[in-house]
């Protein structure tokens, strides 16, 4: 009996020792306060938190950043941005450079038609359409341009009426939205998701502050949904987490969001099938009937092709995607190597470019300028153009490499550009 007690005592001691060592490893020094366990008293002033009379500083319960719908965690780290393909366009606007990107979250899929229809629905419920004909209400501003499907020499007219609203296209990516519209959607989505999280928390103290925003100090809401930066998008598309080998060594770089130089699946039952929705060559959008190569003449189901190693679908092909950055051809040269972004014309002034925005907004002045200077080249580069990444259903394979980049006016929309949202990982140092 004594022997049994001795064995149990040893086991208990070992368990306590393991627990103590685990606390030391996971939480720094055992017993010290942290974000999840701040203690009852301030280590700076000795004053009590959350006093019963309500006069103390409120420290709300907190476990971790709440899960956000459709978001996938992207572990940050070091990567090489830039195009690894031959620069066939001779743009030389994305030469390789090493950067570090902080961990963040990104939508698993592109935003789909059903998501946008939900958005339109709540805009009509929450803010009825204005009776003032001179005021464009939120609903009207949010309507996609379905005429992007029209073509003078193509009969794509059915998509104009049916692509957005017909139930069969529910989980196809939204197109015909501008960069500005995508940003407005992200703001609305943030508010709706946080309202729902606040309700589910069951806490009476979680109430919207001035302006309708729920305080982030509550610990029950998520940071803002937004468009990803170009660096975040490119980093997530590369998904180099799948190429790790030993200590900080990678087996290979990637031309596409998957391994290899080919566009077809080299493994298993899906061997030989295409890994993305793109245009194989002139006039070939889907292949021959009976053996369609990518199965889609236009866009495709947002879960159609295998995800990359972060679990993200269609980071190449289907639709190109808006990112936050303005376009500058010298972004690779003038950049911060930690979380880089081009948000304005800093170090590369807008006035350095001969574009229509610098010739006056009046179209007549623009025409007069061209008439006086017929040999002049009007650059498209300005503070009004935004980068978009990834190839689309209408692009050849070259544009599916994460390093390639193009740009378009932030008020423009096409049948080939959609978007997905990103979100910071709050309270993280990696």
Secondary structure, DSSP 8 states (H G I E B T S, - for coil): -HHHHHHHHHHHHHHHHHHHHHHHHHHSSTT---SS---SB-TTT--BBS-TTS-SB------S----TTEEEE--EEEEES--S--TT-------EEEEE--EEEESS--BHHHHHHHHHHHHHHS---S-TT---HHHHH---GGGG-BTTB--HHHHHHTTTSGGGTTBB--S--HHHHHHHHHHHHHHHHHHHHHHHT-TT--B-TTS-B-GGGSSS----EE--HHHHHHHHH-GGGGEETTTEES---SSSSSSS-SB--SSTTTTSBSS----BTTBSSEETTEESSS-SS--BTT-S---TTS-S-SSSSSEEEEEEE--TTTTTS--SBS----S-TTS-GGGS--GGGG-S-HHHHHHHHHHTTT------STTEEEEES--TTS-GGGGSTT--EEEETT---SSEE--EEEE-TT---
